[in-house]
């Protein structure tokens, strides 16, 4: 087992960065920076600071569903990418917590 940091980035599906989806730009940056891995999860319902509920309902036609990017790596690697991440994310929520990695194999 190894101590690590879990970083969760909550953004909207329609958020963009340099002409591409923000979630894709973040994952590409994390890969380029050599982090252990990242997962993007698309939410089916959610709301944030604006209190607007985002849902795929045909009646609402939301194109901005919630997206969560999860990254687990060493504290050093997470701290190293934070400045670039904070430049990329203009709206959203970023949280971190200490975790213990039980298994990481590929």
C-alpha positions in Angstrom: 0.0 0.0 0.0 1.1 3.5 -0.8 -0.1 6.9 0.3 -1.3 9.1 -2.6 -3.7 12.0 -3.4 -7.0 11.8 -5.2 -7.8 14.9 -7.2 -11.4 15.3 -8.4 -12.2 18.0 -11.0 -15.9 18.8 -11.5 -16.7 20.7 -14.7 -19.4 20.9 -17.4 -19.4 18.8 -20.5 -19.6 21.9 -22.7 -16.6 23.6 -21.1 -13.8 24.2 -23.6 -10.1 24.9 -23.6 -8.1 25.8 -26.7 -10.9 24.7 -29.0 -11.4 21.3 -27.5 -13.5 19.8 -24.7 -11.9 20.9 -21.3 -12.1 17.3 -20.0 -10.0 16.1 -23.0 -7.5 18.9 -22.7 -7.0 18.1 -18.9 -6.5 14.4 -19.6 -4.0 15.2 -22.4 -2.1 17.5 -20.1 -2.0 14.9 -17.3 -0.7 12.3 -19.7 1.9 14.7 -21.1 3.0 15.4 -17.5 3.5 11.7 -16.8 0.8 11.2 -14.2 -0.3 7.7 -13.3 -3.7 7.9 -15.0 -7.0 9.7 -15.1 -10.7 8.8 -15.5 -13.5 10.9 -16.9 -17.0 10.2 -15.7 -20.1 11.8 -17.3 -22.9 12.5 -14.8 -26.5 11.9 -15.6 -27.8 14.7 -13.3 -26.3 17.5 -11.3 -26.2 21.1 -10.3 -23.5 23.5 -9.1 -23.0 27.0 -8.0 -25.6 28.4 -10.3 -28.2 25.9 -9.0 -29.3 25.0 -12.5 -30.1 21.3 -12.8 -28.3 19.7 -15.7 -30.0 16.5 -17.1 -30.2 14.7 -20.4 -34.0 14.9 -20.3 -35.5 15.5 -23.8 -37.6 18.3 -22.3 -34.5 20.2 -21.0 -32.1 19.4 -23.9 -29.1 20.0 -21.6 -25.8 19.9 -23.5 -23.8 20.7 -20.3 -24.0 17.5 -18.2 -21.7 17.2 -15.2 -18.2 15.7 -15.8 -15.8 14.5 -13.1 -12.2 13.8 -13.8 -10.4 11.7 -11.2 -6.7 11.5 -10.9 -4.7 9.5 -8.3 -0.9 10.1 -8.0 1.8 11.1 -5.5 1.4 14.4 -3.7 4.5 15.7 -5.6 3.0 15.0 -9.0 -0.4 16.5 -8.0 1.2 19.6 -6.7 3.3 19.9 -9.8 0.3 20.0 -12.2 -1.9 22.2 -10.1 -0.7 25.6 -11.5 -1.5 24.5 -15.1 -4.8 22.9 -14.0 -5.9 26.1 -12.3 -5.2 28.1 -15.5 -7.3 25.6 -17.5 -10.4 25.4 -15.2 -12.3 28.7 -15.2 -15.5 27.4 -13.6 -16.0 24.3 -11.6 -14.8 22.6 -8.4 -11.5 20.9 -7.6 -11.1 18.9 -4.5 -8.3 16.7 -3.2 -8.1 14.1 -0.5 -5.4 11.8 0.9 -5.9 8.2 -0.2 -4.1 4.9 0.2 -3.5 2.9 -3.0 -4.1 -0.8 -2.4 -3.6 -2.1 -6.0 -2.2 -0.4 -9.1 -1.3 -2.8 -11.9 -1.6 -2.9 -15.6 
